[in-house]
Amino acid sequence: MQVSMLSVAIAAATLFGVAELANWRRNNRRDVDNVGFMPWRGIALASAAVALFAAAFWLGGR
């Protein structure tokens, strides 16, 4: 169980990094009208919460 929580935390932290990079690219785009449809800020916040909870469960089970 602990290994799976660690892998969930790592995967969520990776997704957080990807979402933050995508959000940075969205904020620095050349064409202002080309917004896109992915809610990168929400994805980043949700993945950060999942990563923190999974890391807490992993540390609590040690």
Distance bins in CASP14 RR format, pairs under 12 A and 6 or more apart:
PFRMAT RR
TARGET T0000
AUTHOR 0000-0000-0000
RMODE 2
METHOD distances of the structure
MODEL  1
1 7 0 0 0 0 0 1 0 0 0 0 0
1 8 0 0 0 0 0 1 0 0 0 0 0
1 54 0 0 0 0 0 1 0 0 0 0 0
1 57 0 0 0 0 1 0 0 0 0 0 0
1 58 0 0 0 0 1 0 0 0 0 0 0
1 60 0 0 0 0 0 1 0 0 0 0 0
1 61 1 0 0 1 0 0 0 0 0 0 0
1 62 0 0 0 0 0 1 0 0 0 0 0
2 8 0 0 0 0 0 1 0 0 0 0 0
2 9 0 0 0 0 0 1 0 0 0 0 0
2 54 0 0 0 0 0 1 0 0 0 0 0
2 55 0 0 0 0 0 1 0 0 0 0 0
2 57 0 0 0 0 1 0 0 0 0 0 0
2 58 1 0 1 0 0 0 0 0 0 0 0
2 59 0 0 0 0 1 0 0 0 0 0 0
2 60 0 0 0 0 1 0 0 0 0 0 0
2 61 1 0 1 0 0 0 0 0 0 0 0
2 62 1 0 0 1 0 0 0 0 0 0 0
3 9 0 0 0 0 0 1 0 0 0 0 0
3 10 0 0 0 0 0 1 0 0 0 0 0
3 54 0 0 0 0 0 1 0 0 0 0 0
3 57 0 0 0 0 0 1 0 0 0 0 0
3 58 0 0 0 0 1 0 0 0 0 0 0
3 61 0 0 0 0 0 1 0 0 0 0 0
3 62 0 0 0 0 0 1 0 0 0 0 0
4 10 0 0 0 0 0 1 0 0 0 0 0
4 11 0 0 0 0 0 1 0 0 0 0 0
4 54 0 0 0 0 1 0 0 0 0 0 0
4 57 0 0 0 0 1 0 0 0 0 0 0
4 58 0 0 0 0 1 0 0 0 0 0 0
4 61 0 0 0 0 0 1 0 0 0 0 0
5 11 0 0 0 0 0 1 0 0 0 0 0
5 12 0 0 0 0 0 1 0 0 0 0 0
5 50 0 0 0 0 0 1 0 0 0 0 0
5 51 0 0 0 0 0 1 0 0 0 0 0
5 52 0 0 0 0 0 1 0 0 0 0 0
5 53 0 0 0 0 1 0 0 0 0 0 0
5 54 1 0 1 0 0 0 0 0 0 0 0
5 55 1 0 0 1 0 0 0 0 0 0 0
5 56 0 0 0 0 1 0 0 0 0 0 0
5 57 1 0 1 0 0 0 0 0 0 0 0
5 58 1 1 0 0 0 0 0 0 0 0 0
5 59 0 0 0 0 1 0 0 0 0 0 0
5 60 0 0 0 0 1 0 0 0 0 0 0
5 61 0 0 0 0 1 0 0 0 0 0 0
5 62 0 0 0 0 0 1 0 0 0 0 0
6 12 0 0 0 0 0 1 0 0 0 0 0
6 13 0 0 0 0 0 1 0 0 0 0 0
6 51 0 0 0 0 0 1 0 0 0 0 0
6 54 1 0 0 1 0 0 0 0 0 0 0
6 55 1 0 0 1 0 0 0 0 0 0 0
6 56 0 0 0 0 0 1 0 0 0 0 0
6 57 0 0 0 0 1 0 0 0 0 0 0
6 58 1 0 1 0 0 0 0 0 0 0 0
6 59 0 0 0 0 1 0 0 0 0 0 0
6 60 0 0 0 0 0 1 0 0 0 0 0
6 61 0 0 0 0 0 1 0 0 0 0 0
6 62 0 0 0 0 0 1 0 0 0 0 0
7 13 0 0 0 0 0 1 0 0 0 0 0
7 14 0 0 0 0 0 1 0 0 0 0 0
7 51 0 0 0 0 0 1 0 0 0 0 0
7 54 0 0 0 0 1 0 0 0 0 0 0
7 55 0 0 0 0 0 1 0 0 0 0 0
7 58 0 0 0 0 1 0 0 0 0 0 0
8 14 0 0 0 0 0 1 0 0 0 0 0
8 15 0 0 0 0 0 1 0 0 0 0 0
8 47 0 0 0 0 0 1 0 0 0 0 0
8 49 0 0 0 0 0 1 0 0 0 0 0
8 50 1 0 0 1 0 0 0 0 0 0 0
8 51 1 0 0 1 0 0 0 0 0 0 0
8 52 0 0 0 0 0 1 0 0 0 0 0
8 53 0 0 0 0 1 0 0 0 0 0 0
8 54 1 0 1 0 0 0 0 0 0 0 0
8 55 0 0 0 0 1 0 0 0 0 0 0
8 56 0 0 0 0 0 1 0 0 0 0 0
8 57 0 0 0 0 1 0 0 0 0 0 0
8 58 0 0 0 0 1 0 0 0 0 0 0
9 15 0 0 0 0 0 1 0 0 0 0 0
9 16 0 0 0 0 0 1 0 0 0 0 0
9 47 0 0 0 0 0 1 0 0 0 0 0
9 48 0 0 0 0 0 1 0 0 0 0 0
9 49 0 0 0 0 0 1 0 0 0 0 0
9 50 1 0 0 1 0 0 0 0 0 0 0
9 51 1 0 1 0 0 0 0 0 0 0 0
9 52 0 0 0 0 1 0 0 0 0 0 0
9 53 0 0 0 0 1 0 0 0 0 0 0
9 54 1 1 0 0 0 0 0 0 0 0 0
9 55 1 0 1 0 0 0 0 0 0 0 0
9 56 0 0 0 0 1 0 0 0 0 0 0
9 57 0 0 0 0 1 0 0 0 0 0 0
9 58 1 0 0 1 0 0 0 0 0 0 0
9 59 0 0 0 0 1 0 0 0 0 0 0
10 16 0 0 0 0 0 1 0 0 0 0 0
10 17 0 0 0 0 0 1 0 0 0 0 0
10 47 0 0 0 0 0 1 0 0 0 0 0
10 50 0 0 0 0 0 1 0 0 0 0 0
10 51 0 0 0 0 1 0 0 0 0 0 0
10 54 0 0 0 0 1 0 0 0 0 0 0
10 55 0 0 0 0 1 0 0 0 0 0 0
10 58 0 0 0 0 1 0 0 0 0 0 0
11 17 0 0 0 0 0 1 0 0 0 0 0
11 18 0 0 0 0 0 1 0 0 0 0 0
11 47 0 0 0 0 1 0 0 0 0 0 0
11 50 0 0 0 0 1 0 0 0 0 0 0
11 51 0 0 0 0 1 0 0 0 0 0 0
11 54 0 0 0 0 1 0 0 0 0 0 0
11 55 0 0 0 0 0 1 0 0 0 0 0
12 18 0 0 0 0 0 1 0 0 0 0 0
12 19 0 0 0 0 0 1 0 0 0 0 0
12 43 0 0 0 0 0 1 0 0 0 0 0
12 44 0 0 0 0 0 1 0 0 0 0 0
12 45 0 0 0 0 0 1 0 0 0 0 0
12 46 0 0 0 0 1 0 0 0 0 0 0
12 47 1 0 1 0 0 0 0 0 0 0 0
12 48 1 0 0 1 0 0 0 0 0 0 0
12 49 0 0 0 0 1 0 0 0 0 0 0
12 50 1 0 1 0 0 0 0 0 0 0 0
12 51 1 1 0 0 0 0 0 0 0 0 0
12 52 0 0 0 0 1 0 0 0 0 0 0
12 53 0 0 0 0 1 0 0 0 0 0 0
12 54 1 0 0 1 0 0 0 0 0 0 0
12 55 0 0 0 0 1 0 0 0 0 0 0
12 57 0 0 0 0 0 1 0 0 0 0 0
12 58 0 0 0 0 0 1 0 0 0 0 0
13 19 0 0 0 0 0 1 0 0 0 0 0
13 20 0 0 0 0 0 1 0 0 0 0 0
13 44 0 0 0 0 0 1 0 0 0 0 0
13 47 1 0 0 1 0 0 0 0 0 0 0
13 48 1 0 0 1 0 0 0 0 0 0 0
13 49 0 0 0 0 0 1 0 0 0 0 0
13 50 0 0 0 0 1 0 0 0 0 0 0
13 51 1 0 1 0 0 0 0 0 0 0 0
13 52 0 0 0 0 1 0 0 0 0 0 0
13 53 0 0 0 0 0 1 0 0 0 0 0
13 54 0 0 0 0 1 0 0 0 0 0 0
13 55 0 0 0 0 1 0 0 0 0 0 0
14 20 0 0 0 0 0 1 0 0 0 0 0
14 21 0 0 0 0 0 1 0 0 0 0 0
14 44 0 0 0 0 0 1 0 0 0 0 0
14 47 0 0 0 0 1 0 0 0 0 0 0
14 48 0 0 0 0 0 1 0 0 0 0 0
14 50 0 0 0 0 0 1 0 0 0 0 0
14 51 0 0 0 0 1 0 0 0 0 0 0
15 21 0 0 0 0 0 1 0 0 0 0 0
15 22 0 0 0 0 0 1 0 0 0 0 0
15 40 0 0 0 0 0 1 0 0 0 0 0
15 42 0 0 0 0 0 1 0 0 0 0 0
15 43 1 0 0 1 0 0 0 0 0 0 0
15 44 0 0 0 0 1 0 0 0 0 0 0
15 45 0 0 0 0 0 1 0 0 0 0 0
15 46 0 0 0 0 1 0 0 0 0 0 0
15 47 1 0 1 0 0 0 0 0 0 0 0
15 48 0 0 0 0 1 0 0 0 0 0 0
15 49 0 0 0 0 0 1 0 0 0 0 0
15 50 0 0 0 0 1 0 0 0 0 0 0
15 51 0 0 0 0 1 0 0 0 0 0 0
15 54 0 0 0 0 0 1 0 0 0 0 0
16 22 0 0 0 0 0 1 0 0 0 0 0
16 23 0 0 0 0 0 1 0 0 0 0 0
16 40 0 0 0 0 0 1 0 0 0 0 0
16 41 0 0 0 0 0 1 0 0 0 0 0
16 42 0 0 0 0 0 1 0 0 0 0 0
16 43 0 0 0 0 1 0 0 0 0 0 0
16 44 1 0 1 0 0 0 0 0 0 0 0
16 45 0 0 0 0 1 0 0 0 0 0 0
16 46 0 0 0 0 1 0 0 0 0 0 0
16 47 1 0 1 0 0 0 0 0 0 0 0
16 48 1 0 1 0 0 0 0 0 0 0 0
16 49 0 0 0 0 1 0 0 0 0 0 0
16 50 0 0 0 0 1 0 0 0 0 0 0
16 51 1 0 0 1 0 0 0 0 0 0 0
16 52 0 0 0 0 1 0 0 0 0 0 0
16 54 0 0 0 0 0 1 0 0 0 0 0
16 55 0 0 0 0 0 1 0 0 0 0 0
17 23 0 0 0 0 1 0 0 0 0 0 0
17 24 0 0 0 0 1 0 0 0 0 0 0
17 40 0 0 0 0 0 1 0 0 0 0 0
17 43 0 0 0 0 1 0 0 0 0 0 0
17 44 1 0 0 1 0 0 0 0 0 0 0
17 47 0 0 0 0 1 0 0 0 0 0 0
17 48 0 0 0 0 1 0 0 0 0 0 0
17 51 0 0 0 0 1 0 0 0 0 0 0
18 24 0 0 0 0 0 1 0 0 0 0 0
18 25 0 0 0 0 0 1 0 0 0 0 0
18 38 0 0 0 0 0 1 0 0 0 0 0
18 40 0 0 0 0 1 0 0 0 0 0 0
18 43 0 0 0 0 1 0 0 0 0 0 0
18 44 0 0 0 0 1 0 0 0 0 0 0
18 47 0 0 0 0 1 0 0 0 0 0 0
19 25 0 0 0 0 0 1 0 0 0 0 0
19 26 0 0 0 0 0 1 0 0 0 0 0
19 38 0 0 0 0 1 0 0 0 0 0 0
19 39 0 0 0 0 1 0 0 0 0 0 0
19 40 1 0 1 0 0 0 0 0 0 0 0
19 41 1 0 0 1 0 0 0 0 0 0 0
19 42 1 0 0 1 0 0 0 0 0 0 0
19 43 1 0 1 0 0 0 0 0 0 0 0
19 44 1 1 0 0 0 0 0 0 0 0 0
19 45 0 0 0 0 1 0 0 0 0 0 0
19 46 0 0 0 0 1 0 0 0 0 0 0
19 47 1 0 0 1 0 0 0 0 0 0 0
19 48 0 0 0 0 1 0 0 0 0 0 0
19 50 0 0 0 0 0 1 0 0 0 0 0
19 51 0 0 0 0 0 1 0 0 0 0 0
20 26 0 0 0 0 0 1 0 0 0 0 0
20 27 0 0 0 0 0 1 0 0 0 0 0
20 40 1 0 0 1 0 0 0 0 0 0 0
20 41 0 0 0 0 1 0 0 0 0 0 0
20 42 0 0 0 0 0 1 0 0 0 0 0
20 43 0 0 0 0 1 0 0 0 0 0 0
20 44 1 0 1 0 0 0 0 0 0 0 0
20 45 0 0 0 0 0 1 0 0 0 0 0
20 47 0 0 0 0 1 0 0 0 0 0 0
20 48 0 0 0 0 1 0 0 0 0 0 0
21 27 0 0 0 0 0 1 0 0 0 0 0
21 28 0 0 0 0 0 1 0 0 0 0 0
21 40 0 0 0 0 1 0 0 0 0 0 0
21 43 0 0 0 0 0 1 0 0 0 0 0
21 44 0 0 0 0 1 0 0 0 0 0 0
22 28 0 0 0 0 0 1 0 0 0 0 0
22 29 0 0 0 0 0 1 0 0 0 0 0
22 36 0 0 0 0 0 1 0 0 0 0 0
22 37 0 0 0 0 0 1 0 0 0 0 0
22 38 1 0 0 1 0 0 0 0 0 0 0
22 39 0 0 0 0 0 1 0 0 0 0 0
22 40 1 0 1 0 0 0 0 0 0 0 0
22 41 0 0 0 0 1 0 0 0 0 0 0
22 42 0 0 0 0 0 1 0 0 0 0 0
22 43 0 0 0 0 1 0 0 0 0 0 0
22 44 0 0 0 0 1 0 0 0 0 0 0
22 47 0 0 0 0 0 1 0 0 0 0 0
23 29 0 0 0 0 0 1 0 0 0 0 0
23 36 0 0 0 0 0 1 0 0 0 0 0
23 38 0 0 0 0 1 0 0 0 0 0 0
23 39 0 0 0 0 1 0 0 0 0 0 0
23 40 1 1 0 0 0 0 0 0 0 0 0
23 41 1 0 1 0 0 0 0 0 0 0 0
23 42 0 0 0 0 1 0 0 0 0 0 0
23 43 0 0 0 0 1 0 0 0 0 0 0
23 44 1 0 0 1 0 0 0 0 0 0 0
23 45 0 0 0 0 0 1 0 0 0 0 0
23 47 0 0 0 0 0 1 0 0 0 0 0
24 40 0 0 0 0 1 0 0 0 0 0 0
24 41 0 0 0 0 0 1 0 0 0 0 0
24 44 0 0 0 0 0 1 0 0 0 0 0
25 34 0 0 0 0 0 1 0 0 0 0 0
25 35 0 0 0 0 0 1 0 0 0 0 0
25 36 0 0 0 0 0 1 0 0 0 0 0
25 38 0 0 0 0 0 1 0 0 0 0 0
25 40 0 0 0 0 1 0 0 0 0 0 0
26 32 0 0 0 0 0 1 0 0 0 0 0
26 34 0 0 0 0 1 0 0 0 0 0 0
26 35 1 0 0 1 0 0 0 0 0 0 0
26 36 1 0 0 1 0 0 0 0 0 0 0
26 37 0 0 0 0 0 1 0 0 0 0 0
26 38 0 0 0 0 1 0 0 0 0 0 0
26 39 0 0 0 0 0 1 0 0 0 0 0
26 40 1 0 0 1 0 0 0 0 0 0 0
26 41 0 0 0 0 1 0 0 0 0 0 0
26 43 0 0 0 0 0 1 0 0 0 0 0
26 44 0 0 0 0 0 1 0 0 0 0 0
27 35 0 0 0 0 0 1 0 0 0 0 0
27 40 0 0 0 0 1 0 0 0 0 0 0
27 41 0 0 0 0 1 0 0 0 0 0 0
29 35 0 0 0 0 1 0 0 0 0 0 0
29 36 0 0 0 0 1 0 0 0 0 0 0
37 43 0 0 0 0 0 1 0 0 0 0 0
38 44 0 0 0 0 0 1 0 0 0 0 0
39 45 0 0 0 0 1 0 0 0 0 0 0
39 46 0 0 0 0 1 0 0 0 0 0 0
39 47 0 0 0 0 0 1 0 0 0 0 0
40 46 0 0 0 0 0 1 0 0 0 0 0
40 47 0 0 0 0 0 1 0 0 0 0 0
41 47 0 0 0 0 0 1 0 0 0 0 0
41 48 0 0 0 0 0 1 0 0 0 0 0
42 48 0 0 0 0 1 0 0 0 0 0 0
42 49 0 0 0 0 1 0 0 0 0 0 0
42 50 0 0 0 0 0 1 0 0 0 0 0
43 49 0 0 0 0 0 1 0 0 0 0 0
43 50 0 0 0 0 0 1 0 0 0 0 0
44 50 0 0 0 0 0 1 0 0 0 0 0
44 51 0 0 0 0 0 1 0 0 0 0 0
45 51 0 0 0 0 0 1 0 0 0 0 0
45 52 0 0 0 0 0 1 0 0 0 0 0
46 52 0 0 0 0 0 1 0 0 0 0 0
46 53 0 0 0 0 0 1 0 0 0 0 0
47 53 0 0 0 0 0 1 0 0 0 0 0
47 54 0 0 0 0 0 1 0 0 0 0 0
48 54 0 0 0 0 0 1 0 0 0 0 0
48 55 0 0 0 0 0 1 0 0 0 0 0
49 55 0 0 0 0 0 1 0 0 0 0 0
49 56 0 0 0 0 0 1 0 0 0 0 0
50 56 0 0 0 0 0 1 0 0 0 0 0
50 57 0 0 0 0 0 1 0 0 0 0 0
51 57 0 0 0 0 0 1 0 0 0 0 0
51 58 0 0 0 0 0 1 0 0 0 0 0
52 58 0 0 0 0 0 1 0 0 0 0 0
52 59 0 0 0 0 0 1 0 0 0 0 0
53 59 0 0 0 0 0 1 0 0 0 0 0
53 60 0 0 0 0 0 1 0 0 0 0 0
54 60 0 0 0 0 0 1 0 0 0 0 0
54 61 0 0 0 0 0 1 0 0 0 0 0
55 61 0 0 0 0 0 1 0 0 0 0 0
55 62 0 0 0 0 0 1 0 0 0 0 0
56 62 0 0 0 0 0 1 0 0 0 0 0
END
